[in-house]
Amino acid sequence: MSLALMWLAACTRQTEADAELDDEEVPEGDVPVACKNVHLDHLDTDWVSVQGTNANPKVRLRVMKVGDAYEAYWIDGSFTRRHLAGKRRERDVKLVELPTPEKAASGDVSLVSVSLRPRPQSCSVRATIGRTEEGVDVMMPTAVELVPFPQVEGVTFSYAPADEPLFLGEAATSRAARDKQLASGGPRSDIALGTIPVGTWSSVEKDGDPSCTYDMDLYFDDQLVTDLSPVAAGEVADGNRHWFHMWKAPFSGNHHFEMFRHRTCADGKRELIAIAGIDAILM
């Protein structure tokens, strides 16, 4: 068993007596250090779904504090990421999806909600997943158990939704082909598996100071590809910077490609500029 799974096993093991106490308030000082985020005021960390001692990182949550409120990124088992926001209530924190401009323009008013209720005795949070329309619950909720995501060296997952599209094949190498796809409704997602051209372009002016260094981290199926990252940004032409990689992906089916675009300037701080992503179908 890996160290991560051993940690999860220890965190999720509970007795019948513990289960009876889960819904009771536990003084903050009585909570083990490893479970310090299992508290309504301290939910700001990464969480992973568990069933027994089996973790499922495809279902995960990143919670962030924003003033006296929370924001979060929710990944529900697919490659879909949702940005949510909410506040503490008496016994839980309720987060509701923030619709993207595209979703708002479509007229779709159905939003995902996630209510988080700490269970200190089992070092977990019960997440109740539902849907709301104009503030009214419209779907029978389901529940999953979440525990703090253990930090494992060399393993990094992505959470945030993409800011911009990513392109495959010819559209990753030719701006004319890219523009044609955009005019036809967006990036084409299907492509033959194997070694795949993946890329996008950015505005040099919007990227920032041209004296800075520009590079990217590559993510495949939500995980950082550590042996490839970082990759230097490509050439600059006509005011556009090319971000490109020939990606070896010999796996059929649905897959997720991401490029996290960064700049590093004179102060040595590496800053995230934007995330480009695409859900691909490899055939």
Beta strands, then each sheet from edge to edge (+ up, - down):
strand 1: 46-51
strand 2: 54-66
strand 3: 69-76
strand 4: 81-88
strand 5: 93-97
strand 6: 110-119
strand 7: 124-133
strand 8: 136-137
strand 9: 142-148
strand 10: 164-165
strand 11: 167-168
strand 12: 190-191
strand 13: 194-203
strand 14: 213-220
strand 15: 223-224
strand 16: 231-232
strand 17: 236-237
strand 18: 240-249
strand 19: 253-264
strand 20: 270-282
sheet 1: 8+ 7- 6+ 5- 4+ 3- 2+ 1- 9+
sheet 2: 10+ 20+ 12+
sheet 3: 10+ 20+ 19- 14+ 15-
sheet 4: 10+ 20+ 19- 14+ 16-
sheet 5: 11+ 13- 18+ 17-
end
